[in-house]
Amino acid sequence: MLRRQVSENMTSQIERPARPRRVLFRRYGAPSVLEIERFAPLRAGAGEVVVRVAFAGINYADVLARRGLYQWAPPPPTCVGFEVSGTVVEVGSGVQTLAVGDRVLAVTRFGGYADEVVVAEDRLWKLPASMSLAEGAAFPAVYLTAWHSLVEVARVRAGESVLVQAVAGGVGLAALQIAKALGLRTFGTASSDAKLEVAKEHGLDEAINYARDDFERVVMERTGGRGVDVVLDSLGGAALKKGYRCLAPSGKLVTIGAAQVAPAKRTPVSYLKAGVELARGGLFHPFQLITDNRAIAGVQILLLWDELALFRREMAELFALYEQGALRPVIDSTVTFERAAEAHARLESRASRGKLLLSTEE
């Protein structure tokens, strides 16, 4: 009871906007459809807290939702955003582990592009003392995806090798850091030498510019024809098929996205191009997998929403590595709500290196 009273008394000590803002789109389309609207202040229900958001992570799923290509997103008007960091400003009844003033990160099922969010207690984590609020918002989606793919699905072991596609992106750099911490030999692809230099700063062993070199040929040459034990694919299409051919005996390919396949627009021409690229990825019959002694798995961490025990176990492992200094989120840039469209355009153009964030500062 005392904790609850203290929390309620502290509410007035943390500034809250009279009319919070959120970024949303009312129709599908280009980044320019994003706009800002005001809404009524939120209240915490039983087992919930209100978080005054400092930063929201921007993910490729947000881009797909804005284009109308993310089937799990609610229809417009839609406020996307799957991860935020900030400060607890209100605590609902029954909450035992959090108090007003706590610095937290949270996973949200949409709605993260906002000044305030309401989140269930079990979907929040207190930030480690050394973790900044910006790092907190850059952490959950990419590190959970990378950890789940490499550790839970691929079951990597020290001494094995991994090829990370788009290694300079948010998930790519997270996977690279995790792989190095676990003792793996790392191969990584990117579309420019500048991006590869960023990855090298985080320990990349074998850098491949796929815009200039055939990554399949390079991987096979550098492994003496054996191939790698794991491929983490975020490109799809022809790159997925080539990645499969890069696998060593008993190798595993984990696909986490299809950036090269997703249509740029909701038009017949874009859908046709996407279909052609999808077909280039090939079909994999179970008998082929048996003959090749290889495996293919898929990961969409946002669809594991109800696996709370899994989330919390994986986050505990990731926080431990963070506190050891093995993991450090790489932030490409931070923009205000008014520049959300610029951030989406940058992510779509594949120009970003690391994580893009929205800041609630006006």
C-alpha positions as CSV (number, residue, x, y, z in Angstrom):
1,M,0.0,0.0,0.0
2,L,2.8,2.4,0.9
3,R,4.5,1.8,-2.5
4,R,1.2,2.6,-4.3
5,Q,0.7,5.8,-2.3
6,V,4.3,6.9,-3.0
7,S,3.8,6.3,-6.7
8,E,0.6,8.3,-6.8
9,N,2.2,11.2,-4.9
10,M,5.1,11.2,-7.3
11,T,2.8,11.5,-10.4
12,S,2.6,15.3,-10.1
13,Q,6.4,15.6,-9.9
14,I,6.9,14.3,-13.5
15,E,5.7,16.6,-16.2
16,R,3.0,15.2,-18.5
17,P,1.6,16.9,-21.7
18,A,-1.9,18.2,-21.4
19,R,-2.6,16.9,-24.9
20,P,-0.1,14.1,-25.8
21,R,0.8,13.6,-29.5
22,R,1.1,10.6,-31.7
23,V,2.3,10.0,-35.2
24,L,-0.1,8.0,-37.4
25,F,-1.3,7.5,-41.0
26,R,-4.9,7.8,-42.1
27,R,-4.3,6.1,-45.5
28,Y,-1.6,3.9,-46.9
29,G,1.1,5.4,-49.0
30,A,4.5,7.1,-49.0
31,P,6.2,8.5,-45.9
32,S,4.3,11.8,-46.5
33,V,1.1,10.2,-45.2
34,L,2.5,10.3,-41.7
35,E,0.9,13.1,-39.5
36,I,0.7,14.2,-35.9
37,E,-2.5,14.3,-33.9
38,R,-3.3,15.1,-30.3
39,F,-5.2,12.8,-27.9
40,A,-6.5,12.7,-24.3
41,P,-4.0,11.8,-21.5
42,L,-3.9,8.1,-20.7
43,R,-4.8,6.4,-17.5
44,A,-3.4,3.1,-16.2
45,G,-5.7,0.2,-15.6
46,A,-5.2,-2.7,-13.3
47,G,-1.8,-4.3,-13.9
48,E,-0.7,-1.4,-16.2
49,V,1.5,1.6,-16.1
50,V,1.6,4.8,-18.1
51,V,5.0,5.5,-19.7
52,R,6.1,9.1,-20.7
53,V,7.9,8.1,-23.8
54,A,11.4,9.5,-24.5
55,F,12.2,7.5,-27.6
56,A,10.4,5.1,-29.9
57,G,12.2,2.6,-32.1
58,I,11.5,2.6,-35.9
59,N,11.4,-0.8,-37.6
60,Y,10.9,-2.0,-41.1
61,A,7.6,-3.5,-40.1
62,D,6.4,0.1,-39.5
63,V,7.3,0.9,-43.1
64,L,5.4,-2.1,-44.4
65,A,2.3,-1.3,-42.2
66,R,2.3,2.3,-43.7
67,R,2.4,0.8,-47.2
68,G,-0.5,-1.5,-46.3
69,L,1.6,-4.6,-46.6
70,Y,1.8,-5.7,-43.0
71,Q,-1.2,-8.0,-42.5
72,W,-1.1,-7.9,-38.7
73,A,-1.4,-4.1,-38.4
74,P,-4.8,-2.6,-37.6
75,P,-6.5,-0.6,-40.4
76,P,-6.0,3.2,-40.6
77,P,-5.9,5.4,-38.7
78,T,-2.9,3.5,-37.4
79,C,-0.2,4.5,-35.0
80,V,2.7,2.0,-35.3
81,G,5.7,1.5,-33.1
82,F,6.7,-1.7,-31.3
83,E,9.2,-0.5,-28.7
84,V,9.7,2.5,-26.5
85,S,11.8,3.8,-23.7
86,G,10.8,6.4,-21.1
87,T,9.7,7.0,-17.5
88,V,6.8,5.6,-15.6
89,V,4.4,8.4,-14.7
90,E,1.4,6.5,-13.4
91,V,1.0,3.0,-11.9
92,G,-2.3,1.1,-11.9
93,S,-3.6,-1.2,-9.1
94,G,-1.8,-4.5,-8.7
95,V,1.5,-3.4,-10.1
96,Q,4.3,-4.8,-7.9
97,T,7.6,-4.3,-9.7
98,L,7.5,-0.7,-11.0
99,A,7.0,2.7,-9.5
100,V,6.6,6.3,-10.8
101,G,10.0,7.6,-11.8
102,D,11.4,4.2,-13.0
103,R,13.3,4.3,-16.3
104,V,12.0,1.5,-18.5
105,L,11.8,0.0,-21.9
106,A,8.7,-1.6,-23.2
107,V,7.4,-3.7,-26.1
108,T,4.1,-2.5,-27.5
109,R,1.7,-4.0,-30.0
110,F,1.5,-0.8,-32.1
111,G,1.0,2.6,-30.7
112,G,4.6,3.3,-29.8
113,Y,5.0,6.5,-31.8
114,A,3.4,8.6,-29.0
115,D,4.2,10.9,-26.1
116,E,2.6,8.4,-23.7
117,V,1.7,4.7,-23.9
118,V,-0.1,2.4,-21.5
119,V,1.7,-0.9,-21.1
120,A,1.1,-4.1,-19.1
121,E,3.5,-4.6,-16.3
122,D,4.9,-7.8,-17.7
123,R,5.9,-6.1,-21.0
124,L,8.2,-3.6,-19.3
125,W,11.8,-3.9,-18.1
126,K,13.7,-1.5,-15.9
127,L,16.7,-0.2,-17.8
128,P,20.2,-1.2,-16.5
129,A,21.8,1.7,-14.7
130,S,24.3,2.2,-17.5
131,M,21.8,2.0,-20.4
132,S,20.6,5.4,-21.8
133,L,17.0,5.9,-22.8
134,A,18.0,6.1,-26.4
135,E,19.7,2.7,-26.2
136,G,16.6,1.3,-24.4
137,A,14.4,2.2,-27.4
138,A,16.9,0.7,-29.8
139,F,17.2,-2.6,-27.9
140,P,14.1,-4.9,-27.8
141,A,13.1,-5.6,-31.4
142,V,16.5,-6.0,-33.0
143,Y,18.2,-7.8,-30.2
144,L,15.3,-10.1,-29.4
145,T,15.1,-11.0,-33.1
146,A,18.8,-11.7,-33.4
147,W,19.1,-13.6,-30.2
148,H,16.0,-15.8,-30.9
149,S,17.2,-16.5,-34.4
150,L,20.7,-17.5,-33.5
151,V,20.3,-19.0,-30.0
152,E,16.8,-20.4,-29.8
153,V,16.3,-21.5,-33.4
154,A,19.8,-22.0,-35.0
155,R,21.3,-23.3,-31.6
156,V,24.7,-21.8,-32.5
157,R,27.8,-23.0,-30.7
158,A,31.2,-21.4,-30.2
159,G,33.5,-22.0,-33.2
160,E,30.7,-22.1,-35.7
161,S,30.3,-19.6,-38.5
162,V,27.4,-17.3,-39.5
163,L,26.5,-15.2,-42.5
164,V,24.5,-12.1,-41.6
165,Q,22.8,-10.4,-44.6
166,A,22.4,-6.6,-44.3
167,V,24.9,-6.7,-41.5
168,A,25.0,-2.9,-41.1
169,G,21.2,-2.7,-40.4
170,G,19.6,-2.7,-36.9
171,V,19.1,-6.5,-36.7
172,G,22.3,-7.1,-38.6
173,L,24.5,-5.2,-36.1
174,A,22.7,-6.8,-33.2
175,A,23.3,-10.3,-34.6
176,L,26.9,-9.4,-35.3
177,Q,27.5,-8.4,-31.7
178,I,25.7,-11.4,-30.3
179,A,27.6,-13.7,-32.7
180,K,31.0,-12.2,-31.6
181,A,30.0,-12.6,-27.9
182,L,29.2,-16.3,-28.5
183,G,32.5,-17.0,-30.2
184,L,31.3,-17.3,-33.8
185,R,33.2,-16.6,-37.0
186,T,31.2,-13.8,-38.7
187,F,30.5,-13.2,-42.4
188,G,28.4,-10.1,-43.3
189,T,27.0,-8.5,-46.5
190,A,26.1,-4.9,-47.2
191,S,25.6,-2.8,-50.3
192,S,28.6,-0.5,-49.7
193,D,32.1,-0.5,-48.3
194,A,31.1,2.4,-46.0
195,K,28.4,0.2,-44.4
196,L,30.9,-2.7,-44.1
197,E,33.3,-0.4,-42.3
198,V,30.6,0.2,-39.6
199,A,30.2,-3.5,-39.2
200,K,34.0,-4.0,-39.0
201,E,34.1,-1.6,-36.0
202,H,31.8,-4.1,-34.2
203,G,34.0,-7.1,-35.0
204,L,32.9,-8.4,-38.4
205,D,35.5,-11.0,-39.6
206,E,34.6,-11.4,-43.3
207,A,33.1,-8.4,-45.1
208,I,31.4,-8.8,-48.5
209,N,30.0,-6.0,-50.6
210,Y,27.1,-7.8,-52.4
211,A,26.6,-4.9,-54.8
212,R,30.1,-5.6,-56.2
213,D,30.9,-9.3,-55.4
214,D,28.9,-12.5,-55.6
215,F,28.5,-13.3,-51.9
216,E,27.9,-17.0,-52.5
217,R,31.3,-17.3,-54.3
218,V,33.1,-15.3,-51.7
219,V,31.7,-17.3,-48.8
220,M,32.5,-20.6,-50.4
221,E,36.1,-19.4,-51.2
222,R,36.7,-18.2,-47.7
223,T,35.4,-21.4,-46.1
224,G,37.3,-23.7,-48.4
225,G,34.1,-24.9,-50.1
226,R,32.4,-26.0,-46.9
227,G,30.0,-23.1,-46.4
228,V,28.8,-21.5,-43.2
229,D,26.9,-23.2,-40.3
230,V,24.1,-20.5,-40.1
231,V,22.7,-17.9,-42.5
232,L,20.6,-15.1,-41.1
233,D,18.6,-13.8,-44.1
234,S,16.6,-10.6,-44.1
235,L,16.6,-10.0,-47.9
236,G,14.5,-12.9,-49.4
237,G,14.2,-13.5,-53.1
238,A,17.3,-14.6,-55.0
239,A,19.5,-13.8,-52.0
240,L,17.6,-16.4,-49.9
241,K,18.2,-19.1,-52.5
242,K,21.9,-18.2,-52.7
243,G,22.2,-18.1,-48.9
244,Y,20.8,-21.6,-48.8
245,R,23.5,-22.7,-51.1
246,C,26.1,-21.2,-48.8
247,L,25.1,-23.6,-46.0
248,A,27.5,-26.2,-44.8
249,P,26.3,-29.8,-44.1
250,S,23.8,-29.7,-41.2
251,G,23.6,-25.9,-41.7
252,K,20.5,-23.8,-40.9
253,L,19.0,-20.8,-42.7
254,V,16.9,-18.5,-40.6
255,T,14.8,-16.0,-42.5
256,I,13.6,-12.9,-40.7
257,G,12.3,-10.7,-43.5
258,A,12.2,-10.1,-47.2
259,A,13.4,-6.5,-47.9
260,Q,14.1,-7.3,-51.5
261,V,10.7,-8.8,-52.1
262,A,8.3,-6.3,-50.4
263,P,6.4,-4.2,-53.0
264,A,7.4,-0.5,-52.9
265,K,3.8,0.5,-53.7
266,R,0.3,-1.0,-53.7
267,T,0.2,-1.1,-57.5
268,P,0.0,-4.0,-60.0
269,V,3.5,-3.3,-61.3
270,S,5.0,-3.3,-57.8
271,Y,3.1,-6.6,-57.0
272,L,4.3,-8.1,-60.2
273,K,8.0,-7.2,-59.5
274,A,7.6,-8.6,-56.0
275,G,6.2,-11.8,-57.3
276,V,9.1,-12.3,-59.7
277,E,11.6,-11.7,-57.0
278,L,9.7,-14.0,-54.6
279,A,9.8,-16.7,-57.3
280,R,13.6,-16.2,-57.6
281,G,13.9,-17.3,-54.0
282,G,12.8,-20.8,-55.0
283,L,10.8,-23.5,-53.3
284,F,12.2,-26.0,-50.9
285,H,10.6,-29.4,-50.7
286,P,11.0,-31.4,-47.5
287,F,12.8,-34.2,-49.5
288,Q,15.3,-31.6,-50.7
289,L,16.0,-30.6,-47.1
290,I,16.5,-34.3,-46.2
291,T,18.9,-34.9,-49.1
292,D,20.8,-31.7,-48.4
293,N,20.9,-32.2,-44.6
294,R,20.0,-28.5,-44.2
295,A,17.2,-26.7,-42.4
296,I,15.2,-23.6,-43.0
297,A,13.3,-21.7,-40.3
298,G,11.4,-18.4,-40.0
299,V,11.3,-15.9,-37.2
300,Q,8.9,-13.0,-36.7
301,I,9.5,-11.9,-33.1
302,L,6.4,-9.7,-33.0
303,L,4.2,-12.7,-33.6
304,L,5.6,-14.3,-30.4
305,W,3.7,-11.6,-28.5
306,D,2.1,-14.0,-26.0
307,E,5.3,-16.0,-25.3
308,L,6.1,-13.8,-22.2
309,A,8.2,-16.3,-20.4
310,L,10.4,-16.6,-23.5
311,F,10.7,-12.9,-23.9
312,R,11.7,-12.3,-20.3
313,R,14.2,-15.1,-20.4
314,E,15.8,-13.8,-23.6
315,M,15.8,-10.2,-22.3
316,A,17.6,-11.3,-19.1
317,E,20.3,-13.0,-21.3
318,L,20.6,-9.9,-23.4
319,F,20.8,-7.5,-20.5
320,A,23.6,-9.7,-19.0
321,L,25.6,-9.3,-22.2
322,Y,24.9,-5.6,-22.3
323,E,26.2,-5.2,-18.7
324,Q,29.3,-7.1,-19.7
325,G,30.0,-4.6,-22.5
326,A,29.4,-7.2,-25.3
327,L,26.3,-5.4,-26.7
328,R,25.9,-1.8,-27.6
329,P,23.0,-0.6,-29.7
330,V,24.1,1.4,-32.7
331,I,21.9,4.4,-33.3
332,D,21.9,5.7,-36.9
333,S,20.0,8.9,-36.1
334,T,17.2,10.4,-33.9
335,V,14.4,12.6,-35.3
336,T,11.5,14.4,-33.8
337,F,7.9,13.6,-34.6
338,E,7.8,16.3,-37.2
339,R,10.5,14.5,-39.2
340,A,9.1,10.9,-38.9
341,A,8.6,10.8,-42.7
342,E,12.3,11.5,-43.2
343,A,13.2,8.6,-41.0
344,H,10.8,6.3,-42.8
345,A,12.3,7.4,-46.1
346,R,15.8,6.8,-44.9
347,L,14.9,3.3,-43.7
348,E,13.3,2.5,-47.0
349,S,16.3,3.7,-49.0
350,R,18.5,1.3,-47.0
351,A,20.8,4.2,-46.1
352,S,20.6,3.7,-42.4
353,R,23.4,2.1,-40.4
354,G,22.0,0.8,-37.2
355,K,18.8,1.9,-35.5
356,L,16.5,4.9,-36.3
357,L,14.7,6.5,-33.4
358,L,11.8,8.9,-32.9
359,S,12.3,11.4,-30.1
360,T,9.3,13.0,-28.3
361,E,11.2,16.3,-27.8
362,E,9.3,19.2,-29.5
